[in-house]
Structures are given as structure tokens and as C-alpha cells.
């Protein structure tokens, strides 16, 4: 079942989205060699609670943390830990909030100090893939148009587009219908209508699109050990505009 949102619901999603946007801006100031992802997780949780919201991920599906922190070849769902970050790594952070019963969901990949050109390019182009997907998330298009736009941009540079994980609808549940793959065929899939709210989140690998899950049961990594980047915005689609709720 796909739930189209009214203006009041979109406003609540926007408020939740602004909290996760501000959380990542705050966390970014502390990302440097020597900091641990557990440090960042504590800061994020305190910040979200101080904004009269709740962490959106903690406890959901029994996930133990506020942030998902994924380093280098870790694609998504990395568990915060006590290992200090190192110069030259890339760190993907995904964060959720619940405000007035509605979810915010937002992710970015950050560079830890100076990184090599391979990682720099991957981060930049993955973010471009996100905005390319958002551009095609307009009334009258289909979910396949979004996936096609993301995939075309990524594969132009020889990158692998993760198939096993997808974006999603968002509302009073973190994961609602429809699924939003980062690959697809133009004109295929669910028709985009006013009131549709989505989390679009390209997960792009330097090498193959193949992934596996670590023994911790959460962290998903590239099979070939090459770096991966992840960017995500939550959006609301209206007759007049595509509103980015996490910007």
C-alpha cells in the first residue's frame, strides 16, 4: 500500500528531515583522524534528543545505535565502534529521526582528512547520482525513471550500482512502499503522484555491485573490497515541486 501525504504530513516529515540534516552538519565538524564512530554516535543521539525528537534507527529491527557508520568498503549499516578513524578513509553516515510520529532519513559520505583521487571521485559522483535521481522524481514519471537516472550516471564512470539494497517510501514508518531501486528502466514501475514521499539513496561501489554481510549481521561490504559511497535525501513530490526534506 502506498500512502500519499497531505500538506500537514509533509510539514511533519520536513521537520523530522531538518533534524537529521542538522545532525549531520553537527557531526561533520567532528570527523577527523582519531575520532571513533562511537563518539560520533553519542553526539548524534544527544543532539537528536535535544531537538525533542527520537533517534529513528535505534531499536528499529533491533538495531543498537543511532547512526549507521560505514568506512571505506563498508556500503551501509556499519555499527559504530571504538576504532579511531584514519586519514584517507571515507565514512558514510546514515541517520534517522522521529518527530511527531514521522521519520527523517538522510545520509552522506565524508572524507576523513585528505583522501586519494579514486575515493574523492567516487564521493562526488555518488552525490551527483542522488541529485540526478531526485531530478527525475517528478509527477508523471515512474520509479523506473529515478533508477535509470542514477544507474546511467554511475555506470558512465564504470561504477557498480548496489542491487541488494534500495531506497523507499517514507512517512510514519521508516520503510514504506514503494521500493526505489538505484537501477531501472525508463517508464517502468510505480507512477509518481502528488503526495508521494520517498527516500532516494544511491549506494555506489568503485568496483563490482556485489556485496556481502559481515558476521555482525548488520554491516554490508563490497565483495571485492573496493570503496563504496552512500548519499540519501528524503523528498516530497507535489504538483508544483520536488521538495527536499533533508536539505
N, C-alpha and C positions, 0 to 999 in steps of 0.2 A: 504494500500500500504506500503510495506517495502522498505526503501531506504538503499541500501548498499553504504558504503562510500569508497572513494578513499583515497590515502595516504595524499593528501593535506587537505582533510576534516578531516581526523583522527588527523592530526597535530593541526588543529584549535580546535578540541574537547579536545585534550591533553592540550593545553594552557589554555582553559577555566577550565579544570579539575584541573590544577595546582593552579589556583587562589582560587578555593573553598577548596582545600587541605590546602593551606597556611592560608586561612581564619580560618579554624577550629583549626589549630595549634595555631594561634594568640589568638583566643577566649578561648581556653583551659587554657591558662595562667591566665585568669581572673575568672575562675569558682571556686567559693568558697562561703561558707555561708555568707549571707548578700548582695551579688550582685544580681541585678534584671536581668531578661531576657531581659527587655527593654534596660538596659545598654549594654548587650552583642549585642543586635540587632543594636544599634547605632554604636558600634565599628566595627561590621562586614560590615555595609553599607559603612562607611568611608574607610575601608580597601579595599573593592572591587573597589570602585570608584577611589582610589589612584593607583590602578593597571590597570587603563584605561579600566575597564570592567563595566558592569552594573549588579545590583542585578537581578538574574534570576526569583525570585518569586514575587517581589514587583509589584503589578498591574496586574499580570497574574491571570485570573479568578477573578479579583478584590481583590486578597489577599493583605492585607495592610502593610505587613512587609517584611524585608529582610530575616530573619530566621524563621523557624518553631521550636518552643521550647516546648518540651513536657516533663512534670515532672511526675515521678512515674507511675500512672495508665493511664496517657495520652499516647496514642500509637504514633500518628503523628498529624501534622498540628496545634499544640498548638500555640496560639497567644502570642507573647512577652508582658509582663505586668510588673507592678511595685511591685509585691510581692517578697520580698527577698528570695533567695534560702536558704534552711536549711540543716544543717549537716545530712547526712544519706539518702538524696534524690538521685535519678538518673535522669539525664537530657539528653534527646535525642535532638540533634540539626541537622536539615536538612538545607542545604544551596545551592543556585543555583547562577550561574553567566552567563552572556552573553558576549562573547568576539568574535569580528569579525563575528558576526551573528550566532555563535554556542554556545550551552549550556554546562555548567559544572553542575554536580549534585552529592552531596556527603553528607553522614550522619554518625554520630557516637553517641553512648551513653556514657556519662561521669558520674563518681561518684562525688558527692558533699561531700568533706571530706571523712570520713570513712563511709562505708555502711555495712549492715548486710550480712551474707553469702548467703542468698537467692538472694539478688539483685546482689551481686558480681558474683555468678554463672550464673545468667541469662545474664548479660552483656557479660561475657566471652564466653558463649556458643552461644549467638546470633552472635557474631563476627565470631566464628568458622563456624556457618551456612553459613555466607556470603562467606567465602573462600571455603567452600565445594561446594557451588553453582557455584562460579567462575571457580573452577577446572573442572567442567563438561560442561562449556560453550565453547566447542571446536568444530571446523569444523567437520561435520559428525554426531554430536549429535543433539538432539532436545531440544526445550524449556522445554518439559516434563522432560528431564533428569536433568535440573537445579532444577526445582521444587521438584522433587523426592529426590534429594540430600539434599536440605535444610530441607524438611519435615522430612526425615529419621533421620537427626541429631537432630532436635528439639524434635521430639516425643520420641526419645530414652531416653530423660530426663524428659518426662511427660509434656512437654510444649505445649501450644496451638499455632498453626500457623494461623495468621490472614488470613481470606479468602476474606474479602471485599475489600482489597487493594492489589495492585500488583506492581511489577517492570514494566519496559517499555523500548522501544527503545528510543534513544536519538540522536539529531542532531541539525538541525536548528529550531526544535520545542523541547520543554522540554519533551513532551509526544508523542512519535511516536509508530507506530506498530513495533514489536508485543508486546502484553502484556506478562509479565514474572511473573506468579504466583509463590509463595513460597511453592507450593504443586503441585503434579502431578504424572504422570505415565511415567515410562521409555519408550522411543521410541515414545511418542505421541507428537503432536503439530508441530510447525514450525521447519523445518530443518535449522540448523545453517550453514551459508555460510560465506566465507571470506568477510570482509567489514561490517558485522553486528555489530552495536554498541548498547550496552544495559546498562541500569541502573538496577543492581540487588540489591534488598533491603529487606532482611528479617525483618519482624515485628513479634516478638515472645513474647508471653504472659506467665507469670508464671502459670496462670490457664487456663481457657477456651479461645477458639479462638474468642468468641463472643464480638462484640464491639457496641458502640452507639456514636452518635454525640451530643455534648453539645449544649446548647441553642445559643451559639455564632455562630453556623452554620459552624464552622471550626474544633474545637478540637475533635478528636476521642479518646475515652477512652474504657478501658476494662469494660465489663458489670459486672464482679464480683469484680471490684475494686482492682484487683491484679496488680503488676507492669508489665510493658512492656518495651522491648528494641528494638532498631532500628539501623541497620548499613546498609550503602549503598556505593557501588563503581560504577562508570561508567567505562565500559570496551570497548575495540575494539578487535574484533576477526579477525585475519589474518591467512593465510596458515601456518605461522611459529609459531605464539604465541598467547596467550591471553594477551593483553596489558591493564594493569590497568591505566586508565587515571587520576585517582584521588589519586595516591599513590606517 
